[in-house]
Every structure is written in C-alpha cells, then in structure tokens.
Amino acid sequence: MTTRPELDLIKDLLLHEWDPIGVSDCEGAEDEYDRYALRVFRMLGEEADANAIARYLTSLVTSSMGLRGNPEKDRAIAAKAVAIHASKAAD
C-alpha cells in the first residue's frame, strides 16, 4: 500500500478544509493554495508548532487576501497539519 506524500495531504487540507476564498469546488482551482501548502510543509520541517502555522494562515487571510480572519479555524487547520506531519514522521 502506498501512502500519499505529506505535501499532497497538506495541499488537500488547505484546499478542502481551509479554503478562505471558497474555490474548492471550482474547476481548475486545485493548485490555488499550493504555495501556501509548501510554506506550511517547510515550516513543519523546521519544527514549527501549530500556533506558528495558525499565525501564518491568519496573516495570509487578513494581510495577503484582505479578508476577515478566522483564527479559530486557522488553529484547527494548523493542528491538522501538525498531525499529518507527525503521522508521516511515524511511518
């Protein structure tokens, strides 16, 4: 059985669960958050914790996208990203 790479799981997490601009159902939007997922992936590799990742996600939404943030949702997504990383490290 082949498991999906960690980066792919993080990309899916951001697209289907975080998705602050609501594009997950749009055709051609599969790579919309890939650059953010890559940064989260790198942060995890540098041992960033969920709080640091949540702050990064919130700043993307509020500063880069100009939208109202949802820090609680960002913390939940960050915790899931940390769990993905932990499960892949255990493999």
N, CA, C and O atoms as CSV, one atom per row, in Angstrom:
chain,resi,resn,atom,element,x,y,z
A,1,MET,N,N,0.843,-1.189,0.000
A,1,MET,CA,C,0.000,0.000,0.000
A,1,MET,C,C,0.884,1.247,0.000
A,1,MET,O,O,1.807,1.369,0.806
A,2,THR,N,N,0.591,2.159,-0.905
A,2,THR,CA,C,1.339,3.403,-0.996
A,2,THR,C,C,0.569,4.497,-0.278
A,2,THR,O,O,-0.631,4.666,-0.493
A,3,THR,N,N,1.258,5.235,0.571
A,3,THR,CA,C,0.603,6.354,1.242
A,3,THR,C,C,0.899,7.635,0.481
A,3,THR,O,O,1.924,7.747,-0.192
A,4,ARG,N,N,0.007,8.588,0.591
A,4,ARG,CA,C,0.181,9.856,-0.105
A,4,ARG,C,C,1.262,10.672,0.571
A,4,ARG,O,O,1.387,10.652,1.795
A,5,PRO,N,N,2.043,11.389,-0.216
A,5,PRO,CA,C,3.078,12.243,0.367
A,5,PRO,C,C,2.472,13.334,1.256
A,5,PRO,O,O,1.356,13.804,1.034
A,6,GLU,N,N,3.239,13.707,2.251
A,6,GLU,CA,C,2.795,14.709,3.219
A,6,GLU,C,C,2.375,16.012,2.551
A,6,GLU,O,O,1.339,16.577,2.901
A,7,LEU,N,N,3.158,16.494,1.598
A,7,LEU,CA,C,2.820,17.756,0.942
A,7,LEU,C,C,1.458,17.671,0.249
A,7,LEU,O,O,0.683,18.626,0.295
A,8,ASP,N,N,1.165,16.556,-0.384
A,8,ASP,CA,C,-0.141,16.397,-1.038
A,8,ASP,C,C,-1.281,16.450,-0.023
A,8,ASP,O,O,-2.334,17.026,-0.294
A,9,LEU,N,N,-1.069,15.859,1.118
A,9,LEU,CA,C,-2.095,15.880,2.165
A,9,LEU,C,C,-2.318,17.302,2.673
A,9,LEU,O,O,-3.453,17.699,2.938
A,10,ILE,N,N,-1.250,18.059,2.807
A,10,ILE,CA,C,-1.376,19.450,3.265
A,10,ILE,C,C,-2.074,20.292,2.195
A,10,ILE,O,O,-2.906,21.139,2.520
A,11,LYS,N,N,-1.741,20.063,0.924
A,11,LYS,CA,C,-2.429,20.770,-0.160
A,11,LYS,C,C,-3.921,20.511,-0.099
A,11,LYS,O,O,-4.719,21.442,-0.207
A,12,ASP,N,N,-4.306,19.254,0.073
A,12,ASP,CA,C,-5.726,18.902,0.168
A,12,ASP,C,C,-6.384,19.544,1.389
A,12,ASP,O,O,-7.518,20.017,1.316
A,13,LEU,N,N,-5.674,19.554,2.491
A,13,LEU,CA,C,-6.193,20.168,3.714
A,13,LEU,C,C,-6.512,21.638,3.486
A,13,LEU,O,O,-7.590,22.109,3.850
A,14,LEU,N,N,-5.579,22.359,2.885
A,14,LEU,CA,C,-5.813,23.786,2.663
A,14,LEU,C,C,-6.927,24.020,1.650
A,14,LEU,O,O,-7.747,24.921,1.828
A,15,LEU,N,N,-6.962,23.224,0.598
A,15,LEU,CA,C,-7.986,23.420,-0.431
A,15,LEU,C,C,-9.378,23.045,0.052
A,15,LEU,O,O,-10.335,23.779,-0.195
A,16,HIS,N,N,-9.505,21.931,0.727
A,16,HIS,CA,C,-10.834,21.426,1.051
A,16,HIS,C,C,-11.351,21.787,2.439
A,16,HIS,O,O,-12.559,21.761,2.673
A,17,GLU,N,N,-10.457,22.121,3.356
A,17,GLU,CA,C,-10.929,22.451,4.707
A,17,GLU,C,C,-10.664,23.893,5.107
A,17,GLU,O,O,-11.460,24.487,5.834
A,18,TRP,N,N,-9.563,24.461,4.648
A,18,TRP,CA,C,-9.243,25.861,4.994
A,18,TRP,C,C,-9.956,26.789,4.021
A,18,TRP,O,O,-10.837,27.536,4.446
A,19,ASP,N,N,-9.625,26.777,2.772
A,19,ASP,CA,C,-10.290,27.440,1.638
A,19,ASP,C,C,-10.968,28.780,1.961
A,19,ASP,O,O,-12.188,28.891,1.843
A,20,PRO,N,N,-10.202,29.786,2.361
A,20,PRO,CA,C,-10.812,31.058,2.761
A,20,PRO,C,C,-11.511,31.812,1.627
A,20,PRO,O,O,-12.373,32.649,1.897
A,21,ILE,N,N,-11.165,31.539,0.372
A,21,ILE,CA,C,-11.827,32.252,-0.728
A,21,ILE,C,C,-12.901,31.412,-1.410
A,21,ILE,O,O,-13.522,31.857,-2.375
A,22,GLY,N,N,-13.118,30.206,-0.913
A,22,GLY,CA,C,-14.225,29.382,-1.380
A,22,GLY,C,C,-14.102,28.860,-2.802
A,22,GLY,O,O,-15.061,28.922,-3.570
A,23,VAL,N,N,-12.931,28.347,-3.159
A,23,VAL,CA,C,-12.726,27.859,-4.528
A,23,VAL,C,C,-12.621,26.341,-4.631
A,23,VAL,O,O,-12.375,25.823,-5.721
A,24,SER,N,N,-12.797,25.631,-3.558
A,24,SER,CA,C,-12.544,24.188,-3.583
A,24,SER,C,C,-13.403,23.435,-4.594
A,24,SER,O,O,-12.997,22.376,-5.073
A,25,ASP,N,N,-14.572,23.953,-4.925
A,25,ASP,CA,C,-15.446,23.287,-5.889
A,25,ASP,C,C,-15.283,23.814,-7.311
A,25,ASP,O,O,-15.974,23.360,-8.223
A,26,CYS,N,N,-14.383,24.759,-7.504
A,26,CYS,CA,C,-14.198,25.363,-8.824
A,26,CYS,C,C,-13.214,24.549,-9.659
A,26,CYS,O,O,-12.131,24.189,-9.197
A,27,GLU,N,N,-13.605,24.273,-10.873
A,27,GLU,CA,C,-12.722,23.548,-11.784
A,27,GLU,C,C,-11.461,24.376,-12.035
A,27,GLU,O,O,-11.537,25.578,-12.287
A,28,GLY,N,N,-10.324,23.730,-11.965
A,28,GLY,CA,C,-9.056,24.405,-12.214
A,28,GLY,C,C,-8.444,25.069,-10.998
A,28,GLY,O,O,-7.388,25.693,-11.105
A,29,ALA,N,N,-9.082,24.951,-9.845
A,29,ALA,CA,C,-8.576,25.610,-8.639
A,29,ALA,C,C,-7.740,24.683,-7.766
A,29,ALA,O,O,-7.390,25.039,-6.641
A,30,GLU,N,N,-7.420,23.505,-8.273
A,30,GLU,CA,C,-6.727,22.503,-7.469
A,30,GLU,C,C,-5.398,23.004,-6.897
A,30,GLU,O,O,-4.963,22.543,-5.841
A,31,ASP,N,N,-4.761,23.939,-7.586
A,31,ASP,CA,C,-3.451,24.415,-7.129
A,31,ASP,C,C,-3.507,25.800,-6.482
A,31,ASP,O,O,-2.470,26.432,-6.279
A,32,GLU,N,N,-4.696,26.266,-6.162
A,32,GLU,CA,C,-4.881,27.629,-5.647
A,32,GLU,C,C,-4.031,27.923,-4.408
A,32,GLU,O,O,-3.490,29.022,-4.281
A,33,TYR,N,N,-3.909,26.973,-3.510
A,33,TYR,CA,C,-3.193,27.201,-2.253
A,33,TYR,C,C,-1.868,26.454,-2.178
A,33,TYR,O,O,-1.288,26.332,-1.099
A,34,ASP,N,N,-1.386,25.955,-3.305
A,34,ASP,CA,C,-0.162,25.143,-3.299
A,34,ASP,C,C,1.041,25.876,-2.707
A,34,ASP,O,O,1.821,25.283,-1.962
A,35,ARG,N,N,1.197,27.148,-3.030
A,35,ARG,CA,C,2.374,27.858,-2.491
A,35,ARG,C,C,2.279,28.015,-0.977
A,35,ARG,O,O,3.297,27.993,-0.286
A,36,TYR,N,N,1.065,28.173,-0.462
A,36,TYR,CA,C,0.885,28.260,0.986
A,36,TYR,C,C,1.126,26.895,1.626
A,36,TYR,O,O,1.710,26.799,2.705
A,37,ALA,N,N,0.672,25.848,0.954
A,37,ALA,CA,C,0.891,24.489,1.464
A,37,ALA,C,C,2.383,24.171,1.518
A,37,ALA,O,O,2.853,23.536,2.463
A,38,LEU,N,N,3.117,24.607,0.515
A,38,LEU,CA,C,4.560,24.386,0.508
A,38,LEU,C,C,5.215,25.091,1.686
A,38,LEU,O,O,6.116,24.541,2.320
A,39,ARG,N,N,4.771,26.295,1.979
A,39,ARG,CA,C,5.328,27.029,3.135
A,39,ARG,C,C,4.976,26.305,4.440
A,39,ARG,O,O,5.829,26.174,5.317
A,40,VAL,N,N,3.754,25.841,4.575
A,40,VAL,CA,C,3.365,25.095,5.779
A,40,VAL,C,C,4.214,23.832,5.895
A,40,VAL,O,O,4.697,23.504,6.979
A,41,PHE,N,N,4.395,23.130,4.791
A,41,PHE,CA,C,5.222,21.924,4.758
A,41,PHE,C,C,6.645,22.244,5.232
A,41,PHE,O,O,7.215,21.506,6.037
A,42,ARG,N,N,7.200,23.321,4.742
A,42,ARG,CA,C,8.557,23.716,5.157
A,42,ARG,C,C,8.596,24.114,6.625
A,42,ARG,O,O,9.542,23.780,7.339
A,43,MET,N,N,7.577,24.823,7.072
A,43,MET,CA,C,7.515,25.204,8.491
A,43,MET,C,C,7.497,23.961,9.375
A,43,MET,O,O,8.175,23.916,10.402
A,44,LEU,N,N,6.728,22.963,8.981
A,44,LEU,CA,C,6.671,21.720,9.748
A,44,LEU,C,C,8.036,21.050,9.773
A,44,LEU,O,O,8.445,20.511,10.801
A,45,GLY,N,N,8.737,21.079,8.658
A,45,GLY,CA,C,10.085,20.516,8.595
A,45,GLY,C,C,11.070,21.246,9.482
A,45,GLY,O,O,12.076,20.684,9.915
A,46,GLU,N,N,10.766,22.514,9.748
A,46,GLU,CA,C,11.597,23.328,10.640
A,46,GLU,C,C,11.079,23.278,12.078
A,46,GLU,O,O,11.490,24.070,12.926
A,47,GLU,N,N,10.177,22.342,12.333
A,47,GLU,CA,C,9.614,22.097,13.660
A,47,GLU,C,C,8.742,23.225,14.193
A,47,GLU,O,O,8.678,23.446,15.402
A,48,ALA,N,N,8.071,23.939,13.292
A,48,ALA,CA,C,7.109,24.956,13.727
A,48,ALA,C,C,5.939,24.252,14.416
A,48,ALA,O,O,5.560,23.139,14.050
A,49,ASP,N,N,5.383,24.919,15.409
A,49,ASP,CA,C,4.231,24.335,16.097
A,49,ASP,C,C,2.926,24.849,15.478
A,49,ASP,O,O,2.938,25.693,14.582
A,50,ALA,N,N,1.825,24.333,15.965
A,50,ALA,CA,C,0.518,24.696,15.423
A,50,ALA,C,C,0.236,26.190,15.570
A,50,ALA,O,O,-0.408,26.783,14.705
A,51,ASN,N,N,0.705,26.796,16.643
A,51,ASN,CA,C,0.473,28.227,16.835
A,51,ASN,C,C,1.153,29.057,15.756
A,51,ASN,O,O,0.562,30.005,15.239
A,52,ALA,N,N,2.377,28.712,15.415
A,52,ALA,CA,C,3.103,29.441,14.370
A,52,ALA,C,C,2.428,29.261,13.017
A,52,ALA,O,O,2.317,30.213,12.245
A,53,ILE,N,N,1.982,28.060,12.731
A,53,ILE,CA,C,1.306,27.800,11.459
A,53,ILE,C,C,-0.028,28.531,11.411
A,53,ILE,O,O,-0.387,29.095,10.377
A,54,ALA,N,N,-0.754,28.529,12.500
A,54,ALA,CA,C,-2.030,29.249,12.557
A,54,ALA,C,C,-1.817,30.744,12.340
A,54,ALA,O,O,-2.592,31.379,11.624
A,55,ARG,N,N,-0.790,31.308,12.939
A,55,ARG,CA,C,-0.493,32.738,12.732
A,55,ARG,C,C,-0.187,33.012,11.263
A,55,ARG,O,O,-0.619,34.026,10.714
A,56,TYR,N,N,0.553,32.114,10.629
A,56,TYR,CA,C,0.867,32.261,9.211
A,56,TYR,C,C,-0.419,32.242,8.381
A,56,TYR,O,O,-0.610,33.099,7.518
A,57,LEU,N,N,-1.292,31.278,8.636
A,57,LEU,CA,C,-2.538,31.177,7.882
A,57,LEU,C,C,-3.412,32.408,8.092
A,57,LEU,O,O,-3.984,32.935,7.138
A,58,THR,N,N,-3.517,32.860,9.318
A,58,THR,CA,C,-4.321,34.044,9.610
A,58,THR,C,C,-3.755,35.264,8.898
A,58,THR,O,O,-4.509,36.078,8.364
A,59,SER,N,N,-2.438,35.395,8.886
A,59,SER,CA,C,-1.847,36.557,8.221
A,59,SER,C,C,-2.072,36.494,6.713
A,59,SER,O,O,-2.232,37.533,6.073
A,60,LEU,N,N,-2.087,35.302,6.142
A,60,LEU,CA,C,-2.400,35.184,4.721
A,60,LEU,C,C,-3.799,35.711,4.430
A,60,LEU,O,O,-4.008,36.478,3.489
A,61,VAL,N,N,-4.740,35.294,5.244
A,61,VAL,CA,C,-6.133,35.682,5.024
A,61,VAL,C,C,-6.318,37.179,5.219
A,61,VAL,O,O,-6.951,37.838,4.395
A,62,THR,N,N,-5.778,37.714,6.291
A,62,THR,CA,C,-6.038,39.112,6.612
A,62,THR,C,C,-5.145,40.081,5.834
A,62,THR,O,O,-5.616,41.128,5.391
A,63,SER,N,N,-3.886,39.751,5.665
A,63,SER,CA,C,-2.960,40.679,5.000
A,63,SER,C,C,-2.896,40.452,3.499
A,63,SER,O,O,-3.060,41.394,2.723
A,64,SER,N,N,-2.663,39.225,3.084
A,64,SER,CA,C,-2.488,38.949,1.656
A,64,SER,C,C,-3.806,38.943,0.891
A,64,SER,O,O,-3.884,39.439,-0.233
A,65,MET,N,N,-4.841,38.376,1.509
A,65,MET,CA,C,-6.121,38.246,0.808
A,65,MET,C,C,-7.087,39.376,1.132
A,65,MET,O,O,-8.079,39.573,0.430
A,66,GLY,N,N,-6.795,40.119,2.199
A,66,GLY,CA,C,-7.654,41.232,2.582
A,66,GLY,C,C,-9.028,40.824,3.082
A,66,GLY,O,O,-9.994,41.574,2.943
A,67,LEU,N,N,-9.115,39.637,3.663
A,67,LEU,CA,C,-10.382,39.130,4.174
A,67,LEU,C,C,-10.397,39.147,5.695
A,67,LEU,O,O,-9.362,39.313,6.341
A,68,ARG,N,N,-11.570,38.975,6.245
A,68,ARG,CA,C,-11.694,38.855,7.698
A,68,ARG,C,C,-11.143,37.499,8.105
A,68,ARG,O,O,-11.509,36.476,7.527
A,69,GLY,N,N,-10.291,37.489,9.069
A,69,GLY,CA,C,-9.678,36.249,9.519
A,69,GLY,C,C,-10.596,35.412,10.386
A,69,GLY,O,O,-11.594,35.892,10.924
A,70,ASN,N,N,-10.231,34.154,10.503
A,70,ASN,CA,C,-10.927,33.228,11.387
A,70,ASN,C,C,-9.856,32.448,12.144
A,70,ASN,O,O,-9.587,31.289,11.829
A,71,PRO,N,N,-9.239,33.095,13.154
A,71,PRO,CA,C,-8.129,32.459,13.864
A,71,PRO,C,C,-8.464,31.094,14.450
A,71,PRO,O,O,-7.598,30.221,14.511
A,72,GLU,N,N,-9.702,30.899,14.881
A,72,GLU,CA,C,-10.085,29.605,15.448
A,72,GLU,C,C,-10.004,28.512,14.379
A,72,GLU,O,O,-9.487,27.424,14.634
A,73,LYS,N,N,-10.510,28.804,13.196
A,73,LYS,CA,C,-10.429,27.837,12.097
A,73,LYS,C,C,-8.968,27.614,11.714
A,73,LYS,O,O,-8.560,26.479,11.468
A,74,ASP,N,N,-8.181,28.683,11.661
A,74,ASP,CA,C,-6.765,28.556,11.311
A,74,ASP,C,C,-6.027,27.678,12.317
A,74,ASP,O,O,-5.151,26.901,11.936
A,75,ARG,N,N,-6.374,27.796,13.597
A,75,ARG,CA,C,-5.751,26.943,14.616
A,75,ARG,C,C,-6.132,25.477,14.401
A,75,ARG,O,O,-5.295,24.588,14.555
A,76,ALA,N,N,-7.385,25.228,14.047
A,76,ALA,CA,C,-7.824,23.848,13.798
A,76,ALA,C,C,-7.107,23.264,12.581
A,76,ALA,O,O,-6.690,22.106,12.608
A,77,ILE,N,N,-6.961,24.043,11.528
A,77,ILE,CA,C,-6.259,23.581,10.327
A,77,ILE,C,C,-4.790,23.346,10.647
A,77,ILE,O,O,-4.207,22.353,10.210
A,78,ALA,N,N,-4.197,24.247,11.401
A,78,ALA,CA,C,-2.787,24.098,11.781
A,78,ALA,C,C,-2.585,22.830,12.603
A,78,ALA,O,O,-1.599,22.118,12.411
A,79,ALA,N,N,-3.505,22.546,13.509
A,79,ALA,CA,C,-3.399,21.325,14.317
A,79,ALA,C,C,-3.481,20.085,13.422
A,79,ALA,O,O,-2.776,19.103,13.654
A,80,LYS,N,N,-4.335,20.130,12.412
A,80,LYS,CA,C,-4.429,19.002,11.479
A,80,LYS,C,C,-3.139,18.856,10.679
A,80,LYS,O,O,-2.693,17.737,10.423
A,81,ALA,N,N,-2.537,19.975,10.282
A,81,ALA,CA,C,-1.267,19.917,9.547
A,81,ALA,C,C,-0.180,19.304,10.415
A,81,ALA,O,O,0.613,18.494,9.935
A,82,VAL,N,N,-0.135,19.676,11.671
A,82,VAL,CA,C,0.845,19.101,12.605
A,82,VAL,C,C,0.602,17.597,12.750
A,82,VAL,O,O,1.550,16.813,12.794
A,83,ALA,N,N,-0.663,17.199,12.825
A,83,ALA,CA,C,-0.986,15.775,12.952
A,83,ALA,C,C,-0.570,15.005,11.693
A,83,ALA,O,O,-0.072,13.883,11.790
A,84,ILE,N,N,-0.770,15.594,10.530
A,84,ILE,CA,C,-0.319,14.967,9.292
A,84,ILE,C,C,1.195,14.759,9.333
A,84,ILE,O,O,1.699,13.685,9.006
A,85,HIS,N,N,1.898,15.799,9.738
A,85,HIS,CA,C,3.357,15.729,9.813
A,85,HIS,C,C,3.802,14.646,10.800
A,85,HIS,O,O,4.714,13.868,10.520
A,86,ALA,N,N,3.147,14.613,11.942
A,86,ALA,CA,C,3.506,13.615,12.961
A,86,ALA,C,C,3.250,12.199,12.461
A,86,ALA,O,O,4.052,11.296,12.700
A,87,SER,N,N,2.135,12.009,11.769
A,87,SER,CA,C,1.829,10.663,11.279
A,87,SER,C,C,2.795,10.242,10.186
A,87,SER,O,O,3.137,9.064,10.093
A,88,LYS,N,N,3.237,11.160,9.370
A,88,LYS,CA,C,4.196,10.843,8.314
A,88,LYS,C,C,5.581,10.585,8.912
A,88,LYS,O,O,6.331,9.752,8.403
A,89,ALA,N,N,5.916,11.284,9.971
A,89,ALA,CA,C,7.208,11.059,10.628
A,89,ALA,C,C,7.245,9.685,11.275
A,89,ALA,O,O,8.305,9.069,11.388
A,90,ALA,N,N,6.074,9.206,11.702
A,90,ALA,CA,C,5.989,7.895,12.352
A,90,ALA,C,C,6.036,6.745,11.352
A,90,ALA,O,O,6.327,5.608,11.725
A,91,ASP,N,N,5.748,7.039,10.069
A,91,ASP,CA,C,5.753,5.986,9.035
A,91,ASP,C,C,7.122,5.398,8.823
A,91,ASP,O,O,7.289,4.506,7.991
